[in-house]
Amino acid sequence: MKKIAVIGSFNRDMIIQVSHIPARGETVGNGRFSEAFGGKGANQALACARAGGSIIFVSSVGLDSVGNQAIQQFVAEGIETRFMRQTDIENTGTAFIFVGDDGENSIAVAPGANEYLQDPLIDEASGELATTAFILMQLEIPFSTVEYVLDKAQHWQVPVILNPAPARSLSDAVLAKVHTLILNETEAEIISGEKLSEKKALQTITRQLIGKGPQIVIITLGSQGAYVASENFNGLIPGYKVETVDTTAAGDVFCGAFTTAICHDLPLADAVKFANAAGALATTKLGAQSSVPYKKEIEALWKKK
């Protein structure tokens, strides 16, 4: 089976469900607290695996109980964890998440051990990374590491799928090394410099980004679906209507499911439909990794549509 390498963060998520997300200086009482595993890289790795992919995960976690549990869980999920390294310099990354009754969220992250996912670990994993079908990355790790992997992947001739989250501007040199760019509306505006409120903005932004190097650009639009641009296809692929509980990790699940679908040679439009179904299902449960759906669930919603 073709392998996918996911390079990215692992966090412990500390979640408080509240009636509404607090404004600046506001205290909201009667919250409900829970903990779960998260981190964009880990969410995407798990989403790839549960969608049917063969995954190697490269990450940095703390030499602590959370880091130990993280590795144990991923072993149980069938994910290759040889390059989930533990450091005693920092604790495993932590995210504090407010989730409102409308399902929307507000997140603050202390990266912790994620900051130690650096070039030497990539070098150690290079023998495996060079033989993978795709590399999937996000931006919750040092950006210098992202750039290093892009350079290496170009040499290995391994296509990179990049989810530029948390949002930041990207140079043309970086974009030129990306095979597929998956971004949400905020990220699309920051990277392109265009406003999505303007008429034909989706088409304008995706064309602009395609012109900088990526072969595929996908802008996720929540429940509306995803706008896709490539050499042979341009247009909106509708999403799925579900009852939303928590939108945390929905974008990560989309990225993971899409990467597995493309790796299994699904046509682009079908891969996006599959990913739309996975992302929608992720919003129906609380938490990040606890909400990641399995292949059978995704296919059931996809076929029902």
WOGIUR-V502062 format. One record per residue. SS is DSSP state (H for helix, E for strand, - for the rest). PHI is phi in radians with two decimals (* if undefined). Layout:
# WOGIUR-V502062
SS;PHI
SS;PHI
This chain:
# WOGIUR-V502062
-;*
-;-1.07
E;-1.78
E;-2.03
E;-1.78
E;-1.92
E;-2.02
-;3.10
-;-1.46
-;-2.34
E;-2.28
E;-1.59
E;-1.69
E;-1.93
E;-1.95
E;-2.17
E;-1.48
-;-2.33
-;-1.09
-;-2.69
-;-1.22
-;-1.05
-;-1.42
-;-1.00
-;1.43
-;-1.69
-;-1.92
-;-1.99
-;-1.62
-;1.03
-;-1.35
E;-2.07
E;-1.74
E;-2.68
E;-2.18
E;-2.73
E;-1.51
E;-2.69
-;1.70
H;-1.00
H;-1.09
H;-1.14
H;-1.02
H;-1.23
H;-1.09
H;-1.15
H;-1.10
H;-1.02
H;-1.14
H;-1.21
-;-1.42
-;1.98
-;-1.55
E;-1.77
E;-2.12
E;-2.00
E;-1.94
E;-1.90
E;-2.76
E;-2.22
E;-2.18
E;-1.36
-;-1.49
-;-2.50
H;-1.09
H;-1.15
H;-1.09
H;-1.08
H;-1.14
H;-1.05
H;-1.15
H;-1.06
H;-1.13
H;-1.24
H;-1.06
H;-1.10
-;-1.49
-;1.45
-;-1.60
E;-1.25
-;-1.99
-;-0.95
-;-1.91
E;-1.55
E;-1.60
E;-1.85
E;-2.10
-;-1.71
-;-1.43
-;-2.38
-;-1.32
-;-0.97
E;-0.95
E;-2.31
E;-2.12
E;-1.84
E;-2.19
E;-1.68
E;-2.13
-;-1.44
-;-1.10
-;-1.47
-;1.58
-;-1.34
E;-2.40
E;-2.39
E;-2.29
E;-2.18
E;-2.17
E;-1.84
-;-1.11
H;0.91
H;-1.09
H;-1.02
H;-1.18
H;-1.75
-;-1.46
-;-2.17
H;-0.91
H;-1.01
H;-1.21
H;-1.10
H;-1.09
H;-1.10
H;-1.58
H;-1.03
H;-1.04
H;-1.37
H;-1.07
-;-1.18
-;-1.85
-;-1.42
-;-1.39
E;-2.56
E;-2.03
E;-1.96
E;-2.37
-;-2.31
-;-2.11
-;-1.64
-;-2.19
-;-0.95
H;-1.14
H;-1.08
H;-1.21
H;-1.02
H;-1.11
H;-1.11
H;-1.13
H;-1.05
H;-1.12
H;-1.13
H;-1.08
H;-1.09
H;-1.16
H;-1.33
-;1.10
-;-1.85
E;-1.19
E;-1.91
E;-1.77
E;-2.00
-;-1.89
-;-1.36
-;-2.33
-;-1.05
-;-1.10
-;-2.78
-;-1.24
-;-2.19
-;-1.31
H;-1.07
H;-1.11
H;-1.22
H;-1.05
-;-1.14
-;-1.77
-;-1.74
-;-1.41
E;-2.28
E;-1.96
E;-2.02
E;-2.51
E;-1.59
H;-1.12
H;-1.09
H;-1.12
H;-1.10
H;-1.17
H;-1.14
H;-1.31
H;-1.55
-;1.39
-;-1.82
-;-1.75
-;-1.27
-;-1.24
-;-1.40
-;-1.06
-;1.07
H;-1.12
H;-1.04
H;-1.13
H;-1.11
H;-1.15
H;-1.15
H;-1.11
H;-1.05
H;-1.23
H;-1.05
-;-1.15
-;-1.64
-;2.43
-;-1.04
-;-1.42
E;-2.35
E;-2.20
E;-2.20
E;-1.88
E;-1.39
-;-2.21
H;1.10
H;-1.15
H;-1.27
E;2.03
E;-2.60
E;-1.67
E;-2.11
E;-2.32
-;-2.70
-;-1.11
-;-1.93
-;-2.58
E;-2.47
E;2.73
E;-1.54
E;-1.90
E;-1.06
-;-1.62
-;-2.15
-;-1.53
-;-2.40
-;-1.52
-;-1.40
-;-1.91
-;-2.77
-;-1.48
-;-0.96
-;1.34
H;-1.06
H;-1.15
H;-1.13
H;-1.13
H;-0.99
H;-1.07
H;-1.15
H;-1.13
H;-1.08
H;-1.07
H;-1.11
H;-1.10
H;-1.17
H;-1.10
-;-1.56
-;1.19
-;-1.21
-;-0.99
H;-0.92
H;-1.07
H;-1.20
H;-1.09
H;-1.23
H;-1.08
H;-1.06
H;-1.18
H;-1.04
H;-1.13
H;-1.11
H;-1.09
H;-1.11
H;-1.06
H;-1.10
-;-1.41
-;-1.55
-;-2.31
-;-1.40
-;1.68
-;-1.55
H;-1.17
H;-1.18
H;-1.77
-;-1.24
-;-1.43
-;-1.65
H;-0.92
H;-1.07
H;-1.14
H;-1.09
H;-1.12
H;-1.11
H;-1.22
H;-1.02
H;-1.26
H;-1.09
-;-1.11
